[in-house]
Amino acid sequence: MSYQIEYRHLKYFLAVAETLHFRKAAEKLFISQPGLSRQIKEMEENLGVKLFDRHNRHVKFTAAGLYLKDELTKNLNSLEAILHHAKLLEDGKDGQLNFGYVGSAMQNIIPELLINFTKDHPNILFSLKEMDNNKQIEGLLCQDIDIGFVRLERVPRGLHIKPILKEPFCLVVPLEHQLNTSNFKQLSQLKDEHFILFDPEYSASYYEKVMAIFDDSGFSPIISHNTIHAGSIYKLVENNFGVSIVPKSLIDENNSKIKFIELNKIPHRTVLSVIWNKENRNPILNKILALIHNKNIN
């Protein structure tokens, strides 16, 4: 059985699948709506299946359409990555690796990894994007990114996870704060303070781990602000809007307006892990994973 399906049909189909709206998809593709409708109808006729149910202005997937959307999204991303890799080779590059990461991974882990990797692979292009855990999961599943650095306990089926850094937490307080490393005894000393914490949407599992610290300390924190960036936390602490708890790897020794008190006497630790999609065929991914596996980078 043969199908007269061309690459453009697949791109048009995915545009409609993304929006479930022919006009919006046509605008995105810079073609007319009737022209797009003809292309989808031609694709359906060639395949012998109905891809969308159209009811007035509403568009819904058929079972076949939903299946095709999921499979094409995954496999077309792989095809585009292969074609892009071929173009990089033509341009004298050995490939490209796209990173997603939570902010703390950029303090030491990723810079050290890239320095070591480029010693033997100097012609690799890197794309680095700070993303929350969920965005990284989405990016890995659709192969928009090749490798991620997250603070998660578990990942969806199809992804691999490897812990690479287990570390304690630190208090962050203004420089003039009465507490310091010599007189700090327990977290309950701060039960009347306002806390500035990472937003739970940035990493729900990390947030729950921080909440467990408060539970074990016998009080519920007064949370005045949530944010997704360590820099924002530090700026708020500097200006006496509250105190915070962060992973040790986020200690900023160049900030003279705040101080860090390591919580090394509590049992709680946070883990930074590397994750990747086992279906990803980027040849550079296996090379950097080999470095991660073979070197103790934590």
C-alpha positions as CSV (number, residue, x, y, z in Angstrom):
1,M,0.0,0.0,0.0
2,S,1.4,3.4,-1.0
3,Y,0.3,6.9,0.1
4,Q,0.9,10.1,-1.9
5,I,1.7,12.1,1.2
6,E,4.2,14.9,1.1
7,Y,6.1,16.6,3.9
8,R,3.9,19.7,3.5
9,H,0.8,17.7,4.3
10,L,2.3,16.6,7.6
11,K,3.3,20.2,8.5
12,Y,-0.2,21.4,7.6
13,F,-1.8,18.7,9.6
14,L,0.3,19.4,12.7
15,A,-0.5,23.1,12.4
16,V,-4.3,22.3,12.5
17,A,-3.7,19.7,15.3
18,E,-1.9,22.3,17.4
19,T,-4.7,24.9,17.2
20,L,-7.8,22.8,16.3
21,H,-8.7,25.9,14.3
22,F,-8.3,26.1,10.5
23,R,-8.2,29.9,10.3
24,K,-5.6,30.2,13.0
25,A,-3.5,27.4,11.5
26,A,-3.7,29.0,8.1
27,E,-2.5,32.4,9.5
28,K,0.4,30.6,11.2
29,L,1.3,28.9,7.9
30,F,0.8,32.1,5.8
31,I,-1.6,30.4,3.4
32,S,-5.4,30.8,2.8
33,Q,-7.9,28.9,4.9
34,P,-9.6,27.3,1.8
35,G,-6.1,26.2,0.6
36,L,-5.3,24.6,4.0
37,S,-8.7,22.9,4.0
38,R,-8.0,21.4,0.6
39,Q,-4.5,20.1,1.7
40,I,-6.0,18.4,4.8
41,K,-8.8,16.9,2.7
42,E,-6.3,15.7,0.2
43,M,-4.3,14.1,3.0
44,E,-7.4,12.4,4.4
45,E,-8.3,11.0,0.9
46,N,-4.7,9.7,0.3
47,L,-4.7,8.0,3.7
48,G,-8.3,6.8,3.5
49,V,-9.0,8.0,7.1
50,K,-10.8,11.0,8.6
51,L,-8.5,13.1,10.8
52,F,-10.8,15.8,12.1
53,D,-14.5,16.0,12.9
54,R,-15.8,19.4,11.8
55,H,-18.9,20.8,13.4
56,N,-19.6,24.4,12.4
57,R,-16.7,26.3,13.8
58,H,-15.5,23.5,16.1
59,V,-12.8,21.1,15.2
60,K,-12.1,17.8,17.1
61,F,-9.7,15.0,16.5
62,T,-10.9,11.6,15.4
63,A,-9.2,8.6,17.0
64,A,-7.0,8.3,13.9
65,G,-6.2,12.0,13.9
66,L,-5.1,12.0,17.6
67,Y,-2.9,9.0,17.1
68,L,-1.3,10.6,14.0
69,K,-0.7,13.9,15.8
70,D,1.1,12.2,18.7
71,E,3.3,10.0,16.5
72,L,4.1,12.7,13.9
73,T,5.0,15.2,16.6
74,K,7.6,12.8,18.0
75,N,9.0,11.5,14.7
76,L,9.0,14.8,12.8
77,N,11.0,16.4,15.5
78,S,13.5,13.6,15.1
79,L,13.6,14.1,11.4
80,E,14.2,17.9,11.8
81,A,17.0,17.2,14.3
82,I,18.6,14.8,11.8
83,L,18.4,17.4,9.0
84,H,19.7,20.1,11.2
85,H,22.6,17.9,12.3
86,A,23.5,17.3,8.6
87,K,23.5,21.1,8.0
88,L,25.8,21.6,11.0
89,L,28.3,19.0,9.6
90,E,28.2,20.9,6.3
91,D,29.1,24.1,8.2
92,G,32.0,22.5,9.9
93,K,30.3,21.8,13.2
94,D,30.0,18.4,14.8
95,G,26.5,19.0,16.2
96,Q,24.3,20.9,18.6
97,L,23.0,20.1,22.1
98,N,20.0,21.9,23.6
99,F,20.0,22.2,27.4
100,G,17.1,22.9,29.8
101,Y,18.0,23.6,33.4
102,V,16.8,25.0,36.7
103,G,18.8,28.0,37.8
104,S,21.0,26.3,40.4
105,A,22.5,23.9,37.8
106,M,24.1,26.9,36.1
107,Q,26.2,27.8,39.2
108,N,28.8,25.1,38.8
109,I,27.4,21.9,37.3
110,I,26.7,22.9,33.7
111,P,29.8,25.3,33.3
112,E,32.1,22.6,34.6
113,L,30.4,20.0,32.4
114,L,30.8,22.2,29.3
115,I,34.4,23.1,30.0
116,N,35.3,19.4,30.3
117,F,33.2,18.4,27.2
118,T,34.6,21.0,24.9
119,K,38.2,20.0,25.6
120,D,37.5,16.9,23.4
121,H,34.6,18.3,21.3
122,P,35.4,21.9,20.5
123,N,33.0,22.2,17.5
124,I,29.7,21.7,19.3
125,L,27.1,24.4,19.5
126,F,25.1,24.6,22.8
127,S,21.7,26.2,23.4
128,L,21.0,26.9,27.1
129,K,17.6,27.8,28.4
130,E,16.5,28.1,32.0
131,M,13.1,26.3,32.4
132,D,11.1,24.9,35.3
133,N,10.8,21.2,35.8
134,N,7.5,20.7,33.9
135,K,8.7,22.7,30.9
136,Q,11.8,20.6,30.7
137,I,9.7,17.4,30.8
138,E,7.5,18.7,28.0
139,G,10.6,19.8,26.0
140,L,12.3,16.4,26.4
141,L,9.2,14.5,25.4
142,C,8.8,16.4,22.2
143,Q,12.6,16.7,21.8
144,D,12.8,20.5,21.8
145,I,15.6,20.0,24.2
146,D,18.1,17.1,24.4
147,I,19.0,17.1,28.1
148,G,17.6,18.6,31.3
149,F,18.7,19.4,34.8
150,V,15.9,19.2,37.3
151,R,14.9,18.8,40.9
152,L,12.5,15.9,40.6
153,E,12.1,12.5,42.3
154,R,10.4,10.8,39.3
155,V,10.0,11.4,35.6
156,P,7.4,10.1,33.1
157,R,7.9,6.8,31.3
158,G,10.3,7.2,28.3
159,L,12.6,9.5,30.2
160,H,15.8,8.5,32.1
161,I,16.9,10.3,35.3
162,K,20.3,10.2,37.0
163,P,21.0,12.1,40.3
164,I,24.3,14.0,40.1
165,L,24.3,16.3,43.1
166,K,22.9,15.8,46.6
167,E,23.3,18.9,48.8
168,P,22.0,20.6,52.0
169,F,20.0,23.8,52.2
170,C,21.0,27.2,53.3
171,L,19.3,30.1,55.0
172,V,19.5,33.4,53.3
173,V,19.2,36.5,55.5
174,P,20.1,40.2,55.2
175,L,23.7,41.0,56.2
176,E,22.6,42.9,59.3
177,H,20.3,40.1,60.5
178,Q,20.9,39.1,64.1
179,L,21.4,35.4,63.2
180,N,24.7,34.1,62.0
181,T,26.6,30.8,61.8
182,S,27.6,31.1,65.5
183,N,24.2,31.8,67.1
184,F,21.9,29.9,64.8
185,K,20.6,26.8,66.6
186,Q,17.3,25.8,64.9
187,L,14.9,27.1,62.2
188,S,12.2,27.9,64.8
189,Q,14.2,31.0,65.6
190,L,12.8,32.4,62.4
191,K,9.1,31.4,63.0
192,D,8.0,35.1,63.1
193,E,10.0,36.1,60.0
194,H,8.5,36.4,56.5
195,F,9.9,33.8,54.0
196,I,10.6,34.3,50.3
197,L,10.5,30.9,48.5
198,F,10.7,29.4,45.0
199,D,7.3,29.3,43.5
200,P,5.7,25.8,43.8
201,E,4.9,25.8,40.1
202,Y,8.6,26.0,39.4
203,S,9.2,22.7,41.1
204,A,6.4,21.2,43.2
205,S,8.6,18.4,44.6
206,Y,11.3,20.8,45.6
207,Y,8.7,23.0,47.3
208,E,7.3,20.1,49.2
209,K,10.8,19.2,50.4
210,V,11.2,22.7,51.8
211,M,7.8,22.6,53.4
212,A,8.9,19.3,55.1
213,I,11.8,21.3,56.7
214,F,9.3,23.6,58.3
215,D,7.1,20.7,59.4
216,D,10.0,19.1,61.2
217,S,10.8,22.5,62.8
218,G,7.3,22.7,64.3
219,F,5.9,25.7,62.5
220,S,4.3,26.9,59.3
221,P,6.2,29.7,57.6
222,I,4.8,33.1,56.8
223,I,5.3,33.2,53.1
224,S,5.3,36.7,51.8
225,H,6.6,36.2,48.2
226,N,7.1,33.4,45.7
227,T,9.4,33.7,42.7
228,I,11.2,31.6,40.2
229,H,14.6,33.3,40.2
230,A,17.3,33.2,42.8
231,G,18.3,36.7,41.9
232,S,14.8,37.9,42.8
233,I,14.9,36.2,46.1
234,Y,18.3,37.8,46.9
235,K,17.1,41.2,46.0
236,L,14.1,40.9,48.2
237,V,16.2,39.6,51.1
238,E,18.7,42.5,50.6
239,N,15.8,44.9,51.0
240,N,14.5,43.3,54.2
241,F,11.3,41.8,52.7
242,G,12.1,38.5,54.4
243,V,14.5,35.6,54.6
244,S,14.7,32.5,52.4
245,I,15.9,28.9,52.1
246,V,17.8,27.8,49.0
247,P,20.1,24.9,47.9
248,K,23.7,25.3,48.9
249,S,24.8,25.4,45.2
250,L,23.0,28.8,45.0
251,I,25.3,30.5,47.5
252,D,26.4,33.8,46.0
253,E,29.7,34.7,47.5
254,N,29.8,38.0,45.5
255,N,26.7,39.4,47.1
256,S,27.9,41.5,50.1
257,K,24.4,42.5,51.2
258,I,23.2,39.0,52.3
259,K,24.7,36.1,54.2
260,F,24.1,32.4,54.0
261,I,23.8,29.9,56.9
262,E,24.2,26.3,56.0
263,L,21.5,24.0,57.4
264,N,23.9,21.1,57.7
265,K,22.3,19.8,61.0
266,I,19.0,19.0,59.4
267,P,18.6,15.7,57.5
268,H,16.8,17.1,54.5
269,R,18.8,17.3,51.3
270,T,17.8,18.4,47.7
271,V,18.9,16.4,44.7
272,L,19.8,17.8,41.3
273,S,19.4,15.2,38.5
274,V,20.1,15.0,34.8
275,I,17.2,13.7,32.6
276,W,17.0,12.8,28.9
277,N,14.7,11.1,26.4
278,K,15.8,7.5,25.6
279,E,14.3,7.9,22.1
280,N,16.5,11.0,21.3
281,R,18.9,10.2,18.4
282,N,21.1,13.2,18.7
283,P,24.6,11.6,18.5
284,I,26.1,14.4,20.7
285,L,23.7,13.4,23.6
286,N,25.4,10.0,24.1
287,K,28.8,11.6,24.2
288,I,27.9,14.1,27.0
289,L,26.0,11.4,28.9
290,A,29.2,9.3,28.8
291,L,31.1,12.1,30.4
292,I,28.4,12.5,33.1
293,H,28.5,8.8,33.8
294,N,32.3,8.5,33.8
295,K,33.2,11.7,35.8
296,N,32.3,12.6,39.3
297,I,30.9,16.0,38.7
298,N,29.2,16.5,42.0
